[in-house]
Amino acid sequence: EDDKRQDGFRYPHYSMYLAYYKALSFAEGNDSEQRAVFDCTLADCSRADSILRERHGDDHHHRAHVLCIQARIWLLTKDPDEALRLAKRALKITKKRYGSEHNKIAKMFDLFGDIHKARGDNEMACKAYWMAKSMYAEKQHSRAGDIEQKLANMPGFKDPASEYTKSELFEELGY
């Protein structure tokens, strides 16, 4: 029992939150300092992910948290393709656990919007943000306004609701 508590790994997903906040604090630092911090935080995330997989298997919902945090860190390192790969795995786990209409799925679309924006694909980013906004709005979630602001900051945003149903858009996004 004691060895699981060491370094916060009794609850490994907490270690990843810590890793992410540490990475955020160095996002504006010099390149060599950033790289060292990002490497360290990604190693912490990998260790936590290994522990979670060992304890709960590959499809445990806490792994989705780990994968999302890793994706956010990869976005900070300017590697949106790796972030996208991890986010897709997280979405698969999240959908399996919560279904397609849960707020956690909306949060995933927000992440996908950030990833596509970082990849320079504003059209896909807008579609992902719109999915997040519409899912949050249906549940009257406070995050709907945050996503609305992201959409307002997107050049040439066009509401896809006139062209797609949510299920068609979900399919078009490839998730």
ZIMO-V85717 format. One record per residue. N is the residue number from 0. SS is DSSP state (hx for helix, st for strand, lp for the rest). OMEGA is omega in whole degrees, -180 to 180 (NA if undefined). Layout:
n->(N;N)
ss->(SS;SS)
omega->(OMEGA;OMEGA)
This chain:
n->(0;1;2;3;4;5;6;7;8;9;10;11;12;13;14;15;16;17;18;19;20;21;22;23;24;25;26;27;28;29;30;31;32;33;34;35;36;37;38;39;40;41;42;43;44;45;46;47;48;49;50;51;52;53;54;55;56;57;58;59;60;61;62;63;64;65;66;67;68;69;70;71;72;73;74;75;76;77;78;79;80;81;82;83;84;85;86;87;88;89;90;91;92;93;94;95;96;97;98;99;100;101;102;103;104;105;106;107;108;109;110;111;112;113;114;115;116;117;118;119;120;121;122;123;124;125;126;127;128;129;130;131;132;133;134;135;136;137;138;139;140;141;142;143;144;145;146;147;148;149;150;151;152;153;154;155;156;157;158;159;160;161;162;163;164;165;166;167;168;169;170;171;172;173;174)
ss->(lp;hx;hx;hx;hx;hx;hx;hx;hx;hx;hx;hx;hx;hx;hx;hx;hx;hx;hx;hx;hx;hx;hx;hx;hx;lp;lp;lp;lp;lp;hx;hx;hx;hx;hx;hx;hx;hx;hx;hx;hx;hx;hx;hx;hx;hx;hx;hx;hx;hx;hx;hx;hx;hx;hx;hx;lp;lp;lp;lp;hx;hx;hx;hx;hx;hx;hx;hx;hx;hx;hx;hx;hx;hx;hx;hx;lp;lp;lp;hx;hx;hx;hx;hx;hx;hx;hx;hx;hx;hx;hx;hx;hx;hx;hx;hx;hx;hx;lp;lp;lp;lp;hx;hx;hx;hx;hx;hx;hx;hx;hx;hx;hx;hx;hx;hx;hx;hx;lp;lp;lp;hx;hx;hx;hx;hx;hx;hx;hx;hx;hx;hx;hx;hx;hx;hx;hx;hx;lp;lp;lp;lp;lp;hx;hx;hx;hx;hx;hx;hx;hx;hx;lp;lp;lp;lp;lp;lp;lp;hx;hx;hx;lp;lp;lp;hx;hx;hx;hx;hx;hx;hx;lp;lp;lp)
omega->(-177;-178;177;-179;-178;179;178;-175;167;175;-171;-179;176;178;179;175;178;179;-179;180;176;179;178;-178;180;-176;-179;-178;178;-171;-177;177;178;-177;-180;180;-180;178;179;-178;177;176;176;179;179;178;179;178;178;179;179;179;180;-177;-168;-177;-174;-172;179;-174;176;175;178;176;-180;-178;178;178;177;179;179;178;177;175;178;-180;178;176;-177;179;176;177;180;179;-180;-179;178;176;180;-180;180;179;-177;178;-180;-177;-169;-175;-173;-174;-176;177;180;175;176;178;178;179;174;177;178;177;178;-180;-179;176;179;178;179;-180;-176;179;178;178;179;-180;179;178;180;177;179;-179;-177;178;178;-177;178;-179;-179;-179;-177;-179;-179;179;178;-179;177;179;177;179;180;-180;-180;180;175;180;175;-178;-178;-177;-179;-177;-172;163;179;-179;176;180;177;-180;-180;179;175;-178;NA)
